[in-house]
């Protein structure tokens, strides 16, 4: 029975230590799921005296105004007989504050506990009477039934396993020295605790005050109208006016709760001033109820000793009932936190070799996604095919060949080529000039197939470059979604889709810069190749095509006379012949340009997109790469060692740590998730152990 409260105590301590005390809603919280007894009452209601009576120790700060300005999580532990009594704060580590061998030491050490509570409160809130939701954790350990040796030879009462949370006292008016809005701030803090369904309310009300006006009962009524979570406590029964009593309340007639009311008699201020110890105070309390004509029949369920046992028993039963739900919450939260940590990425080691290995793995992840875009696993690569299948042929069809082969231009070019002496049979020089001029138009579409710097990839043709509205020159330099621009967009998209890279903005920028620089080199090589293919068509004409022309002319009509060589029919026939030849060349280029582009750009991008980045790592980093490659057996890393060894490698300005710089917000989030995951796993292990022991 006592084990479950000790278990919850350990989990609550871990919650506070790891930053989970219900205030951060951005993360799963275990604090709210743990059953807790919250001490609720107004200022001067006897709240501190009730806590000290339950504990059997005089240790809380006292004074006027707001004394409790931070929640105090008070955890009581029964220890083995013969062990020493002591107290510990969570924020002071293993320091033990109490030694109960002699009364003088007891009073001195409890004064130290009181001072520590006050100093820890001031450390966070200052001396301006501000409040804070961050709790102070205090644990008191005492043997089960061990005697407390004092001057009169009296024995202390047993300590029960129990956890209580003391909150600032409710107030209606801010007095001098208190900040404005303190009344609402305290009420908001109190409500943040008592509104939780797993919270047990210990509502403290002085007997010499009307219960209907009690601050504690007012809030308890609002958050627990059925009274299922509320245990009512009446203090100061000995201070009621003569001739009056609190039987209507204690017997549940004036305000009924699911649990019985408990009456207490606290130490008076005079007793506190005279340092009357808690043993004497408890004896006086027992005598009061035993000899009272009004409360004698209730004596067996009155007093602080009975209240402590009632609270311990009730807390145990609530914890037992909540264990399945708590375990379910823990397991669900662990899954959620691990999923988020996987998304955020695990922390990296500070070892240079491990960091280098991490960089290489990140590069591999990016390279894998980039290849998936090209090879069809992800969208994007299909647009390259669209260039070759639709946009390149469309651009070739839009070349201004009709104007170039018009009757007037053919006459002009042929006449200029003949010079002072007309051609004899066929105007060969005129043919060559007309073909060169026509093939020169192919340079535009060929070049555009490589570089689409004028193309708006998101929306297609820019409005002022639509094919039906622009000149042939603009069309030649503004074709659709073309290879170089597509590859650059796929690099950016792949970086964004590489989950592992999201946490490293510096490395993202370096990879993007190196990849785009490599693509520009591939583009330049591709452009040279396709333009060379056009130039080859101009430099050597297919003779067989023209050898057939006289025969075809003879079949159609007799050979034209010299006088007819500049007639309209003859010139039209020249234009028609050249148009046929250019059409043949166009069909050839339509098939060969895509091959050259794919070979020079797409293939190289797949094969060695990040080689430049690896080179930039420098000589020192390269040597480490070689070592780590063997160590980690990175078989799929494609380095051209022979080529690299012939180069003078550049030394990077940034070191590996700088490359792996992360967003501070992301790092903070990962740290919070890691600490919260540690808490949940510890809680799960503790609960599993406790259940197995049963």
Secondary structure, 3 states (H helix, E strand, C coil): CHHHHHHHHHHHHHHHHCCCCCCCCCCCCCHHHCCEEEEEEECCCCHHHHHHHHHCCCCCCCCCCCCCCEEEEEEEEEECCCCCCEEEEHHHCCCCCCCCCCHHHHHHHHHHHHHHHHHHHHHHHCCCCCCEEEEEEEEEEEECCCCCCCCCCCCCCCCCCEEEEECCCECCCCCCCCCCCHHHHHHHHHHHHHCCCCEEEEEEEECCCCHHHCHHHHHHHHHCCCCCCEEEEEECHHHCCCCCCCHHHHCCCCCCCCCCCEECCCCCHHHHHCCCCHHHHHHHHHHHHHHCCCCHHHHHHCCHHHHHHHHHHHHHHHHHHHHHHHHHHHHHHHHHHHHHHHHHCCCCCCCHHHHHHHHHHHHHHHHHHHHHHHHCCCCCCHHHHHHHHHHHHHHHHCCCHHHHCCHHHHHHHHHHHHCCCCCCCCCHHHHHHHHHHHHHCHHHHHHHHHCCCCCECCCECCHHHCHHHCCHHHHHCCCCCCHHHHHHHHHHHHHHHCHHHCCCHHHHHHHHHHHHHHHHHHHHHHHHHHHHHHHHHHHCCCHHHHHCHHHHHHHHCCCCCHHHCCCHHHHHHHHHHHHHHHHHHHHHHHHHHHHHHHHHHHHHHHHHCCHHHHHHCHHHHHHHHHHHHHHHCCCCCCCCHHHHHCCCCCCCCCCHHHHCCCCHHHHHHHHHHHHHHHHHHHHHHHHHHHHHHC
